[in-house]
Amino acid sequence: MIKEWVLYWRKFMPQIGTRKLYKLIKPKLVEHGIKLGRDGFFTYLRGEGLLVKPKKSYIKTTFSKHWMKKHPNLLKEGGLHNAEHVLVSDITYLESDQGVHYLSLVTDSGSRKIVGHHLSSDMKAENVVKALKMAVKDNRYKGNAVHHSDRGLQYCSAIYQKELTAYGIHPSMTDGYDCYQNALAERINGILKQEFLLYRCKTIEELKILVTESINIYNEMRPHLALDMETPNAVHNRKGQLRELA
């Protein structure tokens, strides 16, 4: 019975961790009167061979040695301009049988929801900005948000900065090579690649479908430790409702 519940959630999130998985099946345990704590659940998974192993991979996608203007890091203390929201952006690579592709992501740091994404076969600014355009369709960011990214030429480009300016969003960038300055964006990339995008697609079109499905599952179904085990969508929607009532 417990194994069936585990396999149900693993069908959607094959690499989901033990704590999150326990959160998801706990209502079933209570419903059936099964007393099983988190430590016991871990032992059960290990005994059934159901523990997952993290996957790690890395390809550099940032070129910051360019002549374009870099913006200061507004996420340092005192630099937020009283913004209500912070958007973090990053680019990661994915592969299909057709070659290497690049996934641009924009995430709301407060809710951890991925609010914009775009997959392309290159890292041209014209493609990267499409993820931002998806994100800013939500008018909550207009005039009261900070956009944080690395110093890649795509984010420094005129087309990207023009889009930020049009919505009154303050640009913010890492001020060196410290990976922790954009850790949240990179963490979201890692979650998608290590927990969801596990299957090799034949074409970029197939990969686009997988990316969209994976992001929807991440936003709507995956509990997040930083959100007290709520989903990004639940937190994002609640914050939106509170804003409307204010």
Protein Blocks (a to p, Z undefined) as FASTA:
>chain_A
ZZmmmmmmmmmmmmbcfklmmmmmmmmmmmnopacdfklmmmmmmmnopaccdddddddf
bdfbbfbdcdddfkbghilnopabdcdddddddddfkbccdddddddfklopafbdcddf
bfcfklmmmmmmmmmmpmklgopaccdddfbfklmpmklmmmmmmnopacdddfbjbfkl
mmmmmmmmmmmmmmmmmcccfbfklmmmmmmmmmmmmmmmmccfkloopafklmmmmmmm
mmmmZZ
